[in-house]
Amino acid sequence: MILLLLSSALVIGMLTPLEPIDYVYFALSSGLNVAAEVFVVVADLLLLLAGYWLASSLRTFLSAGKLLSDSIANASSRLSSLNNTLNRKGFASLLAALSIVVFWHLPPVLNIVLLQFWLHWMMHVSLFFAGVLIYVGFTQLTPNMRLLTYLLGCKAMAVFGAYLLVSPVVVYGLFPYPEQAEAGAAMVAMCVASDATIIPLWLRRYFRL
């Protein structure tokens, strides 16, 4: 529930161009005594979560609504058929989501985005949409494959976080080296905490314990 509220607040702020997002990041990171780069990582993850939650809620609405309305039932059936046709095994949507996340976090791209409000806004919208794509892809996977896919994505983030932590050079020019190392440590820590809960669940399902 807390993550949902944070995600919703982040999306509302993202869609309200009253103040540049960079100022919001600076204020929050200063008030919480957290490196700005760490807050950027958390904000991006919350946007992915918000998109995932929205897609899940929409599917629940369609599932309930098709019992009450033929129009909703037809729309739900068409969307399901389209997803099954264009997104077999979830490969297309998951690859698209991965491409969106990787593109916006390439050092040359992110260094420019953080200096341009509208590009930053586009990045947030794209990440939100990537969360939707992740959910769409997950609907095509078995429960075990969903957990495995999540773990692989988490491991990729952990590897990149470890690189930021130990890299002797500054990867993102707008952030000082200490903040880069702090962000890397936070990414690794989040993945370790996630593994501690997800891996036992995945092993239990895999071996049907």
C-alpha positions in Angstrom: 0.0 0.0 0.0 2.8 2.4 0.8 4.5 1.7 -2.5 1.2 2.2 -4.3 0.7 5.6 -2.6 4.3 6.6 -3.4 3.9 5.5 -7.0 0.6 7.4 -7.4 2.1 10.6 -5.9 5.1 10.2 -8.3 2.8 9.8 -11.3 0.7 12.8 -10.3 3.8 14.9 -9.9 5.1 13.6 -13.2 2.0 14.8 -15.0 2.0 18.3 -13.3 4.5 20.5 -15.1 4.4 23.2 -12.4 8.0 22.8 -11.3 11.0 21.2 -13.0 11.5 17.6 -11.8 15.1 18.3 -11.2 14.2 20.8 -8.4 11.8 18.2 -6.9 14.6 15.6 -6.8 17.0 18.1 -5.2 14.5 19.0 -2.5 13.5 15.5 -1.7 17.1 14.1 -1.7 18.2 17.0 0.5 15.3 16.7 2.9 15.7 12.9 3.3 19.5 13.2 3.4 19.8 10.8 0.5 22.0 11.1 -2.6 20.1 12.5 -5.5 21.2 9.6 -7.7 19.8 7.1 -5.2 16.5 8.9 -5.3 16.5 8.8 -9.2 16.9 5.0 -9.0 14.0 4.7 -6.5 11.8 7.0 -8.5 12.4 5.0 -11.7 11.6 1.7 -10.0 8.4 3.3 -8.5 7.4 4.4 -12.0 7.8 0.9 -13.3 5.8 -0.4 -10.4 3.0 2.2 -11.0 2.7 1.2 -14.7 2.6 -2.5 -13.7 -0.1 -1.8 -11.1 -2.2 0.2 -13.5 -2.1 -2.6 -16.1 -3.0 -5.1 -13.5 -5.9 -3.0 -12.3 -7.2 -2.5 -15.8 -7.1 -6.3 -16.4 -9.0 -6.8 -13.2 -11.6 -4.2 -14.2 -12.0 -5.9 -17.6 -12.3 -9.3 -16.0 -15.1 -8.1 -13.7 -16.7 -5.8 -16.3 -17.1 -8.5 -19.0 -19.6 -10.3 -16.7 -21.8 -7.2 -16.7 -21.3 -5.8 -20.2 -21.0 -7.4 -23.7 -19.0 -4.4 -24.9 -16.4 -4.8 -22.2 -16.4 -8.6 -22.8 -15.7 -8.1 -26.5 -13.0 -5.5 -25.8 -11.3 -7.8 -23.2 -11.4 -10.7 -25.7 -9.9 -8.6 -28.5 -7.1 -7.3 -26.3 -6.3 -10.9 -25.1 -6.3 -12.2 -28.7 -4.1 -9.3 -29.8 -1.6 -10.0 -27.0 -1.5 -13.7 -27.7 -0.9 -13.0 -31.4 1.7 -10.2 -31.2 3.3 -11.1 -27.9 3.8 -14.8 -27.7 5.6 -15.9 -24.6 5.8 -12.3 -23.6 9.0 -11.8 -25.5 8.0 -8.7 -27.5 6.7 -6.6 -24.6 9.5 -7.6 -22.2 12.1 -6.8 -24.8 10.5 -3.4 -25.5 10.4 -2.7 -21.7 14.0 -3.6 -21.4 15.0 -1.4 -24.3 13.1 1.6 -22.8 14.9 1.2 -19.4 18.3 0.7 -20.9 18.0 3.5 -23.4 17.1 6.2 -20.8 19.9 5.1 -18.5 22.7 5.1 -21.0 25.2 7.7 -19.6 25.2 10.1 -22.6 21.4 10.0 -22.7 20.7 10.4 -19.0 23.3 13.2 -18.7 21.2 15.2 -21.3 17.8 14.2 -19.9 18.6 15.5 -16.4 19.2 18.9 -17.9 16.1 19.1 -20.0 12.7 19.1 -18.2 10.6 17.9 -21.1 13.0 15.1 -21.9 12.9 14.1 -18.2 9.1 14.2 -18.4 9.2 12.0 -21.5 11.6 9.6 -19.7 9.1 9.2 -16.8 6.2 8.6 -19.1 8.2 6.0 -21.0 9.2 4.2 -17.8 5.6 4.2 -16.7 4.7 2.6 -20.0 7.5 0.1 -19.6 5.9 -1.0 -16.4 2.7 -1.6 -18.3 4.6 -3.7 -20.9 6.2 -5.7 -18.2 2.8 -6.7 -16.8 1.6 -7.5 -20.4 4.6 -9.7 -20.8 4.2 -11.4 -17.5 0.6 -12.4 -18.4 2.1 -14.7 -21.0 4.5 -16.4 -18.6 4.0 -19.2 -16.1 4.3 -18.2 -12.4 7.8 -19.8 -12.2 8.9 -18.0 -15.4 7.7 -14.7 -13.9 9.8 -15.2 -10.9 12.8 -16.2 -12.9 12.4 -13.2 -15.3 12.2 -10.9 -12.3 15.3 -12.4 -10.8 17.2 -12.0 -14.0 16.2 -8.4 -14.2 17.2 -7.9 -10.6 20.6 -9.5 -11.2 21.2 -7.2 -14.2 20.5 -4.2 -11.9 22.8 -5.7 -9.2 25.7 -6.1 -11.7 25.3 -2.5 -12.9 25.1 -1.3 -9.3 28.2 -3.2 -8.4 30.0 -1.6 -11.4 28.9 1.9 -10.2 30.1 1.0 -6.7 33.6 0.0 -7.7 34.1 2.0 -10.9 37.2 4.3 -10.6 35.6 6.8 -13.0 32.4 8.9 -12.9 29.8 7.2 -15.2 27.2 10.0 -15.0 28.8 13.3 -15.2 26.2 15.2 -13.3 26.6 13.3 -10.1 29.8 13.3 -8.0 31.6 10.0 -7.4 30.4 9.5 -3.8 26.8 9.7 -5.0 27.5 7.2 -7.8 29.0 4.8 -5.3 26.0 5.3 -2.9 23.6 4.6 -5.7 25.5 1.5 -6.7 25.4 0.2 -3.1 21.7 1.0 -2.9 21.0 -1.0 -6.1 23.0 -4.0 -4.8 21.3 -3.8 -1.4 17.8 -3.7 -3.0 18.6 -6.8 -5.1 19.9 -8.7 -2.1 16.8 -7.9 -0.1 14.6 -8.9 -3.0 16.5 -12.2 -3.5 16.0 -13.1 0.2 12.3 -13.1 -0.4 11.9 -14.1 -4.0 14.4 -17.0 -4.3 12.9 -19.2 -1.6 9.4 -18.6 -3.1 10.7 -19.6 -6.6 12.5 -22.7 -5.3 9.3 -23.7 -3.4 7.2 -23.4 -6.6 9.9 -25.0 -8.8 10.2 -28.1 -6.6 6.6 -28.0 -5.6 7.4 -28.1 -1.9 
